Amino acid sequence: MKQFIFSFDDKKISKLKNKKNLLGGKGANLAEMGKLGLPVPPGFTITTEVCDIFYLNKKKLPNKILSHIKSEIKKIEKKTSKKFGDLKNPLLVSVRSGARISMPGMMDTFLNLGLNDASVIGLANVTGDERFAYDSYRRFIAMYARIVLDVDGDLFEHPLEAAKAKAGTDNDADLDAKALQQLVKTYLAAVRKATGSPFPQDPRAQLDGAIEAVFKSWNGARAIAYRVREKISHELGTAVNVQAMVFGNRDDNSGTGVGFTRNAATGENRPYGDFLVNAQGEDVVAGIRNTLTLDHMKKIFPSIHSELLKIFVRLEEIGRAHV
């Protein structure tokens, strides 16, 4: 029986030919890094072949794929000791595209998926951090509603800007739990008014909707224009990666960023990257906050900076071995 979904640690991956063609660049690399013992949160890749199946099936995931996704979520639950949709210790996941050839920013991404009106309380309780929980939920509502439910993004951006103005700040991280709870209420009301229905509360329905949205984004206007410009085939399709969340917006001891083993513009053999404290990945790529450099990281988080450089060296070794 043909396999359409692979856990990052699936032993069969090492036997696959042309792994990137099937798993996409991101999925293949995550599997490779995990195999080498690098710190990769657990997850799975839905192959590029499913993208073709999705379009042939009138933009719907077949039941056999849906059933396999359920099994893979259970594997992540076991590895993380969390449960998808649980009201006490919820598992949250990210859903990202993974084309064979990198198409940065051209397709859709979801973070904090699995939160709803009940599990956000559980997340606040298990972490002891109400502010973090509601920050994650307001981010997820806005992201999911805009991409999957086709709700105008201004309905979320304007209340956020108003909340920051009221708090006298231009930084999301300065908003307190009360302000974020109010934003969540405002966002939920905006979704109901715009769609005529409440925001989806079933984590599994959220997940299926996000995966389908990523596949749809392969043929979105941005992605098509990028492929035309870069002379990338429209027939390749994208994989989808579902992965346990790691939170950069937890507190001032958390962060998120993008790193390169060397300067991507010049090829200079010097590590390069951007990061933000108390933020999530969308904040880095959206350019809404001024990012910090790896030199800043060395001052703020010296041990993490040291560990990151060691990982960079290991990745360079892997890259050379595959040339």
C-alpha positions as CSV (number, residue, x, y, z in Angstrom):
1,M,0.0,0.0,0.0
2,K,1.4,3.4,-1.0
3,Q,2.4,5.7,1.8
4,F,1.4,9.3,1.5
5,I,2.3,10.6,5.0
6,F,5.7,10.2,6.8
7,S,6.6,11.0,10.4
8,F,9.8,13.0,10.5
9,D,11.5,10.0,12.2
10,D,10.0,7.3,9.8
11,K,12.8,4.9,9.1
12,K,11.5,4.4,5.5
13,I,12.6,7.9,4.6
14,S,16.2,6.9,4.3
15,K,15.3,4.5,1.6
16,L,13.3,7.0,-0.5
17,K,14.8,8.1,-3.8
18,N,14.6,11.8,-4.5
19,K,13.3,12.6,-1.0
20,K,12.8,16.3,-1.8
21,N,10.5,15.5,-4.7
22,L,8.2,13.6,-2.4
23,L,8.6,15.3,1.0
24,G,9.5,18.8,-0.3
25,G,12.6,20.6,0.8
26,K,11.4,21.4,4.3
27,G,10.1,17.9,5.1
28,A,13.2,16.2,3.7
29,N,15.5,18.5,5.7
30,L,13.5,18.1,8.9
31,A,13.7,14.4,8.6
32,E,17.5,14.6,8.0
33,M,18.1,16.9,10.9
34,G,16.0,14.7,13.3
35,K,18.0,11.6,12.2
36,L,21.2,13.4,13.2
37,G,19.9,14.2,16.6
38,L,19.3,17.9,16.1
39,P,16.5,19.4,18.1
40,V,13.5,19.0,15.8
41,P,10.0,19.1,17.3
42,P,8.0,16.0,16.3
43,G,5.7,16.1,13.3
44,F,4.9,14.6,9.9
45,T,4.9,15.5,6.2
46,I,2.0,15.0,3.8
47,T,3.7,14.3,0.5
48,T,3.6,16.3,-2.7
49,E,1.6,13.4,-4.3
50,V,-1.3,14.3,-2.0
51,C,-1.3,17.8,-3.5
52,D,-2.1,16.2,-6.9
53,I,-4.7,13.9,-5.3
54,F,-6.2,17.0,-3.6
55,Y,-6.8,18.8,-6.9
56,L,-8.1,15.7,-8.7
57,N,-10.5,15.2,-5.7
58,K,-12.1,18.6,-6.2
59,K,-9.9,20.2,-3.6
60,K,-10.9,17.8,-0.8
61,L,-8.7,15.4,1.2
62,P,-9.7,11.8,0.6
63,N,-10.9,9.8,3.6
64,K,-7.9,7.5,3.6
65,I,-5.6,10.6,4.0
66,L,-7.8,12.0,6.7
67,S,-7.6,8.7,8.6
68,H,-3.8,8.6,8.3
69,I,-3.5,12.2,9.6
70,K,-5.4,11.2,12.7
71,S,-2.9,8.4,13.3
72,E,0.0,10.8,12.9
73,I,-1.5,13.3,15.4
74,K,-1.7,10.5,17.9
75,K,2.0,9.8,17.5
76,I,2.8,13.5,18.2
77,E,0.5,13.3,21.3
78,K,2.5,10.4,22.6
79,K,5.9,12.1,22.0
80,T,4.8,15.3,23.6
81,S,2.6,14.0,26.4
82,K,-0.1,16.4,25.2
83,K,-3.5,15.8,23.6
84,F,-4.9,17.5,20.5
85,G,-8.0,19.4,21.7
86,D,-7.5,18.6,25.3
87,L,-8.9,21.1,27.8
88,K,-6.1,20.7,30.4
89,N,-2.9,20.2,28.4
90,P,-3.6,20.9,24.7
91,L,-1.3,19.9,21.8
92,L,-0.9,22.8,19.4
93,V,0.6,22.4,16.0
94,S,1.9,24.5,13.1
95,V,1.0,23.8,9.5
96,R,3.4,24.9,6.8
97,S,4.0,24.4,3.1
98,G,7.0,22.6,1.8
99,A,7.6,22.8,-1.9
100,R,10.5,20.9,-3.6
101,I,12.1,24.3,-4.5
102,S,12.0,27.0,-1.8
103,M,9.2,29.6,-2.4
104,P,9.7,31.8,0.7
105,G,6.5,33.6,1.8
106,M,4.5,32.6,-1.2
107,M,2.2,30.0,0.5
108,D,0.2,29.9,3.7
109,T,1.3,29.0,7.2
110,F,-0.7,28.4,10.4
111,L,0.6,28.7,14.0
112,N,-1.0,27.7,17.3
113,L,-3.6,25.5,15.6
114,G,-5.7,23.5,18.1
115,L,-6.8,26.4,20.3
116,N,-10.4,27.2,21.0
117,D,-12.5,28.9,23.6
118,A,-12.0,26.1,26.1
119,S,-8.5,24.9,25.4
120,V,-7.1,28.5,25.7
121,I,-8.1,28.3,29.4
122,G,-6.3,25.0,29.7
123,L,-3.2,26.4,28.1
124,A,-3.3,29.4,30.5
125,N,-3.6,27.0,33.4
126,V,-0.9,24.5,32.4
127,T,1.6,27.2,31.7
128,G,0.5,29.6,34.5
129,D,0.5,32.3,31.9
130,E,-2.8,33.8,30.9
131,R,-1.2,36.5,28.8
132,F,0.7,34.0,26.6
133,A,-2.3,31.8,26.1
134,Y,-4.6,34.6,24.8
135,D,-1.8,36.1,22.7
136,S,-1.5,32.7,21.0
137,Y,-5.2,32.5,20.5
138,R,-5.7,35.9,19.1
139,R,-2.9,35.2,16.6
140,F,-4.5,31.9,15.6
141,I,-7.9,33.4,15.1
142,A,-6.7,36.2,12.9
143,M,-4.4,33.9,10.8
144,Y,-7.0,31.1,10.3
145,A,-10.0,33.4,9.7
146,R,-8.1,35.4,7.1
147,I,-6.7,32.4,5.2
148,V,-9.4,29.7,5.5
149,L,-12.6,31.7,6.2
150,D,-11.6,34.6,3.8
151,V,-12.3,37.3,6.5
152,D,-10.8,40.7,5.8
153,G,-7.5,41.1,7.7
154,D,-8.3,44.7,8.6
155,L,-10.9,43.4,10.9
156,F,-8.1,42.1,13.1
157,E,-5.3,44.6,12.4
158,H,-7.3,47.7,13.3
159,P,-8.4,46.4,16.7
160,L,-4.8,45.3,17.4
161,E,-3.5,48.8,16.6
162,A,-6.2,50.4,18.7
163,A,-5.3,48.1,21.6
164,K,-1.6,49.0,21.3
165,A,-2.4,52.8,21.1
166,K,-4.6,52.5,24.2
167,A,-1.7,50.8,26.0
168,G,0.8,53.4,24.8
169,T,3.0,51.0,22.9
170,D,3.9,49.9,19.4
171,N,4.9,46.4,20.5
172,D,2.4,43.5,20.7
173,A,4.4,42.0,23.5
174,D,3.5,44.9,25.8
175,L,-0.2,44.1,25.7
176,D,-1.4,42.5,29.0
177,A,-3.7,39.5,29.4
178,K,-6.8,41.7,29.8
179,A,-6.2,43.5,26.6
180,L,-5.5,40.3,24.7
181,Q,-8.7,38.7,26.1
182,Q,-10.7,41.6,24.8
183,L,-9.0,41.3,21.4
184,V,-10.0,37.6,21.3
185,K,-13.6,38.6,22.0
186,T,-13.4,41.3,19.3
187,Y,-11.9,38.9,16.8
188,L,-14.5,36.1,17.5
189,A,-17.3,38.7,17.0
190,A,-15.7,39.9,13.8
191,V,-15.6,36.3,12.4
192,R,-19.2,35.6,13.3
193,K,-20.4,38.9,11.7
194,A,-18.3,38.4,8.5
195,T,-19.1,34.7,8.0
196,G,-22.5,34.2,9.7
197,S,-21.0,31.4,11.8
198,P,-18.9,31.1,14.9
199,F,-15.1,30.6,14.7
200,P,-14.4,26.8,14.3
201,Q,-14.0,25.2,17.7
202,D,-13.1,21.6,16.6
203,P,-9.3,21.2,16.4
204,R,-9.6,18.5,13.9
205,A,-11.8,20.6,11.6
206,Q,-9.3,23.4,12.1
207,L,-6.4,21.1,11.0
208,D,-8.2,19.7,7.9
209,G,-9.1,23.3,6.9
210,A,-5.5,24.5,7.3
211,I,-4.0,21.6,5.3
212,E,-6.5,22.1,2.5
213,A,-5.7,25.9,2.6
214,V,-1.9,25.2,2.2
215,F,-2.6,22.9,-0.8
216,K,-4.9,25.6,-2.3
217,S,-2.2,28.2,-1.8
218,W,0.1,26.3,-4.2
219,N,-2.1,27.8,-7.0
220,G,-2.6,31.1,-5.3
221,A,-1.8,34.3,-7.2
222,R,1.4,35.0,-5.3
223,A,2.7,31.4,-5.7
224,I,2.0,31.3,-9.4
225,A,3.6,34.7,-10.1
226,Y,6.7,33.6,-8.1
227,R,7.0,30.4,-10.1
228,V,6.6,32.2,-13.4
229,R,9.4,34.7,-12.4
230,E,11.7,31.9,-11.1
231,K,10.9,29.5,-13.9
232,I,9.6,26.8,-11.6
233,S,7.3,24.2,-12.9
234,H,3.6,24.5,-11.9
235,E,3.3,20.7,-11.9
236,L,5.5,20.0,-8.9
237,G,3.0,20.6,-6.1
238,T,3.7,21.2,-2.4
239,A,4.0,19.0,0.6
240,V,2.5,20.0,3.9
241,N,4.3,19.8,7.3
242,V,2.4,19.5,10.5
243,Q,4.6,19.9,13.6
244,A,4.3,20.4,17.4
245,M,4.5,24.0,18.3
246,V,7.4,25.6,20.1
247,F,6.5,29.0,21.4
248,G,8.6,32.1,20.8
249,N,5.9,34.3,22.4
250,R,6.0,32.7,25.8
251,D,7.9,35.4,27.6
252,D,11.2,37.4,27.4
253,N,13.2,34.2,27.7
254,S,11.6,33.0,24.4
255,G,12.2,34.1,20.8
256,T,11.9,33.3,17.2
257,G,14.0,33.9,14.1
258,V,15.5,32.9,10.8
259,G,19.1,31.7,10.6
260,F,21.6,30.8,7.9
261,T,24.9,29.1,8.2
262,R,26.5,31.8,6.1
263,N,25.5,35.0,4.4
264,A,22.8,34.1,1.9
265,A,23.5,37.2,-0.3
266,T,27.3,37.0,-0.6
267,G,28.1,33.4,0.4
268,E,30.5,34.7,3.0
269,N,31.2,31.9,5.5
270,R,29.8,33.8,8.5
271,P,26.6,32.9,10.3
272,Y,23.7,35.2,9.6
273,G,20.2,35.6,11.0
274,D,17.4,37.7,12.4
275,F,15.5,37.1,15.6
276,L,13.0,38.7,18.0
277,V,12.4,38.2,21.7
278,N,8.9,37.3,22.8
279,A,7.5,36.9,19.3
280,Q,6.4,34.4,16.7
281,G,7.7,33.7,13.2
282,E,5.1,35.9,11.5
283,D,6.5,38.9,13.4
284,V,9.9,38.4,11.8
285,V,8.9,37.9,8.2
286,A,6.1,40.5,8.3
287,G,8.6,43.2,9.2
288,I,6.3,44.8,11.8
289,R,9.1,44.9,14.4
290,N,12.8,45.7,14.0
291,T,14.6,42.4,14.2
292,L,17.9,41.7,16.1
293,T,21.0,40.1,14.8
294,L,22.9,37.0,15.9
295,D,25.4,39.4,17.7
296,H,22.5,40.6,19.8
297,M,21.5,37.0,20.5
298,K,25.1,36.4,21.8
299,K,24.6,39.1,24.4
300,I,21.0,38.2,25.4
301,F,21.1,34.4,25.2
302,P,24.8,33.4,25.1
303,S,24.2,29.7,25.7
304,I,21.6,29.5,23.0
305,H,23.8,31.4,20.6
306,S,26.6,28.9,21.3
307,E,24.4,25.9,20.7
308,L,23.0,27.5,17.5
309,L,26.5,28.0,16.1
310,K,27.3,24.3,16.8
311,I,24.2,23.3,14.9
312,F,25.2,25.6,12.0
313,V,28.6,23.8,11.8
314,R,26.8,20.4,11.8
315,L,24.5,21.6,9.0
316,E,27.4,22.8,6.9
317,E,29.0,19.3,7.3
318,I,25.7,17.7,6.2
319,G,25.5,20.0,3.2
320,R,29.0,19.3,2.0
321,A,28.4,15.5,2.4
322,H,25.4,15.8,0.1
323,V,27.1,17.9,-2.6
